[in-house]
Amino acid sequence: MLQNKYLPAPHFSEIHRIAIQQPPDKVWPLVERLDFSGSKVIRFLFALRGMPAQMMNLDSLEKGGFKLLEAQQHELIIGLVGQFWKPSGNLQSFTPIEFVNYVKPGFTKATWSFTLSANKEISTLETETRIFCTDDHSRRLFKRYWFFIRPFSGLIRMEILKGIRTKSERQ
């Protein structure tokens, strides 16, 4: 599992999953081309956070500070380093190797993975968010931030999963 490679011991984590009545070869291409621009809920929540409206797919997320850490068959993981409790997020630039070894005090590392598994014609798509704080101070600050943002973060994840399910089942 890529999560264990990039963020094996998180301080915070959350998993969301959805069953999709399609085989993996119909679902995974939609994950690889991740596009959630059709969700009014996500556009609204991104706007509240001050994130640009164009950050609605994997390519634009990378331009906004997220980094594709690794992709394998039916699994991909993106990462982000910053001080998320600050309005600007103070996002940091990094390579995948730098992400693993990043320990600068006062920062938080986050991963967001997608994993697809299947049983005959039913696929299960799971997304997991993990957070690691580099010190006690950042952990306290993030804990307060997470208390307020977690429900909305979860809503975004579920909206993305539902959107992928809807698109794949229309095919």
C-alpha positions as CSV (number, residue, x, y, z in Angstrom):
1,M,0.0,0.0,0.0
2,L,1.4,3.3,-1.1
3,Q,0.1,5.1,2.1
4,N,2.5,3.0,4.2
5,K,5.4,3.9,2.0
6,Y,4.8,7.7,2.1
7,L,3.1,8.3,5.5
8,P,3.2,5.1,7.6
9,A,2.4,6.7,11.0
10,P,-0.2,9.4,10.7
11,H,-1.5,11.5,13.5
12,F,-4.9,11.8,11.8
13,S,-6.5,9.8,9.1
14,E,-9.8,9.2,7.4
15,I,-11.1,6.6,4.9
16,H,-14.0,6.8,2.6
17,R,-15.2,4.1,0.2
18,I,-17.9,3.4,-2.3
19,A,-19.1,0.3,-4.3
20,I,-19.4,0.8,-8.0
21,Q,-21.3,-1.6,-10.3
22,Q,-18.5,-1.7,-12.9
23,P,-15.3,-3.6,-13.4
24,P,-12.0,-1.9,-12.6
25,D,-11.1,-1.2,-16.2
26,K,-14.2,1.1,-16.4
27,V,-13.5,2.8,-13.1
28,W,-9.7,3.4,-12.9
29,P,-9.4,5.6,-16.0
30,L,-11.8,8.1,-14.3
31,V,-9.5,8.1,-11.2
32,E,-6.4,8.7,-13.3
33,R,-8.2,11.6,-15.0
34,L,-9.6,12.8,-11.7
35,D,-12.0,15.7,-12.5
36,F,-14.6,16.9,-10.0
37,S,-15.5,20.2,-11.7
38,G,-19.1,18.9,-12.0
39,S,-19.7,19.1,-8.3
40,K,-21.3,22.4,-7.1
41,V,-20.6,21.3,-3.5
42,I,-16.8,20.9,-4.1
43,R,-16.6,24.2,-6.1
44,F,-18.4,26.0,-3.2
45,L,-16.2,24.4,-0.5
46,F,-13.0,25.2,-2.5
47,A,-14.2,28.8,-2.9
48,L,-14.7,29.1,0.9
49,R,-11.2,27.9,1.5
50,G,-9.9,30.4,-1.1
51,M,-8.7,27.7,-3.5
52,P,-8.9,28.7,-7.2
53,A,-12.0,27.4,-9.1
54,Q,-9.7,25.8,-11.7
55,M,-8.2,23.4,-9.1
56,M,-10.8,20.8,-10.1
57,N,-8.6,18.0,-11.5
58,L,-5.4,16.2,-10.8
59,D,-3.3,18.4,-13.1
60,S,-4.5,21.6,-11.6
61,L,-4.1,20.2,-8.0
62,E,-0.4,19.7,-8.8
63,K,-0.1,23.3,-10.0
64,G,-1.7,24.3,-6.7
65,G,0.9,22.6,-4.5
66,F,-0.2,18.9,-4.4
67,K,2.3,16.5,-5.8
68,L,1.7,13.1,-7.4
69,L,3.9,10.9,-5.3
70,E,3.4,7.7,-7.1
71,A,0.9,5.7,-9.2
72,Q,0.6,2.0,-9.7
73,Q,-2.0,-0.2,-11.2
74,H,-5.2,0.7,-9.3
75,E,-3.5,2.9,-6.7
76,L,-2.3,6.4,-6.7
77,I,-1.2,8.8,-4.0
78,I,-0.7,12.6,-3.9
79,G,0.9,14.6,-1.2
80,L,1.0,18.1,0.2
81,V,3.2,19.8,2.8
82,G,2.2,23.1,4.5
83,Q,0.7,24.9,7.4
84,F,-2.9,24.2,6.5
85,W,-4.3,26.3,9.5
86,K,-2.9,29.4,7.9
87,P,-5.0,31.2,5.2
88,S,-2.3,30.8,2.6
89,G,-1.5,27.2,3.7
90,N,2.2,28.1,3.4
91,L,2.6,25.2,0.9
92,Q,6.0,23.8,0.4
93,S,7.7,22.4,-2.8
94,F,9.1,18.9,-2.6
95,T,10.0,15.7,-4.5
96,P,8.5,12.4,-3.5
97,I,11.8,11.5,-1.7
98,E,11.8,14.8,0.1
99,F,8.2,14.3,1.1
100,V,9.1,11.0,2.9
101,N,12.0,12.7,4.8
102,Y,10.3,16.1,5.5
103,V,10.5,16.9,9.2
104,K,10.9,20.7,9.3
105,P,9.2,21.8,12.6
106,G,5.9,23.6,12.3
107,F,4.6,21.8,9.3
108,T,2.2,19.2,8.4
109,K,2.4,16.5,5.7
110,A,-0.7,15.1,4.1
111,T,-1.4,12.3,1.7
112,W,-4.5,11.5,-0.2
113,S,-4.7,8.1,-1.9
114,F,-7.1,6.3,-4.2
115,T,-7.2,2.5,-4.2
116,L,-9.4,0.3,-6.4
117,S,-10.2,-3.3,-5.7
118,A,-12.7,-5.6,-7.3
119,N,-14.9,-8.6,-6.8
120,K,-16.3,-9.8,-10.2
121,E,-18.2,-6.9,-11.7
122,I,-18.2,-4.7,-8.5
123,S,-15.4,-2.4,-7.8
124,T,-14.7,-0.8,-4.5
125,L,-13.0,2.6,-4.7
126,E,-11.4,3.9,-1.5
127,T,-9.8,7.2,-0.7
128,E,-7.7,7.7,2.4
129,T,-6.4,10.9,3.8
130,R,-3.5,10.8,6.2
131,I,-1.9,13.7,8.2
132,F,1.5,13.8,9.9
133,C,2.5,16.8,12.0
134,T,6.3,17.4,12.3
135,D,6.1,18.5,16.0
136,D,3.8,18.9,18.9
137,H,3.1,22.6,18.2
138,S,1.9,21.9,14.6
139,R,-0.1,18.9,15.9
140,R,-2.0,21.2,18.3
141,L,-2.6,23.8,15.6
142,F,-3.7,21.1,13.1
143,K,-6.0,19.4,15.6
144,R,-8.0,22.6,16.0
145,Y,-8.1,23.2,12.2
146,W,-9.1,19.5,11.6
147,F,-12.0,19.8,14.1
148,F,-13.6,22.4,11.9
149,I,-12.5,21.2,8.4
150,R,-12.8,17.4,8.8
151,P,-16.5,17.2,8.0
152,F,-16.1,19.3,4.9
153,S,-13.0,17.4,3.8
154,G,-15.0,14.2,4.1
155,L,-17.8,15.7,2.1
156,I,-15.4,16.5,-0.7
157,R,-14.0,12.9,-0.7
158,M,-17.5,11.4,-0.8
159,E,-18.6,13.8,-3.6
160,I,-15.5,12.8,-5.6
161,L,-16.3,9.1,-5.1
162,K,-20.0,9.5,-6.0
163,G,-19.0,11.5,-9.1
164,I,-16.6,8.7,-10.2
165,R,-19.4,6.1,-9.6
166,T,-21.9,8.1,-11.5
167,K,-19.6,8.6,-14.5
168,S,-18.5,5.0,-14.6
169,E,-22.0,3.5,-14.3
170,R,-23.2,5.8,-17.2
171,Q,-20.7,4.1,-19.5
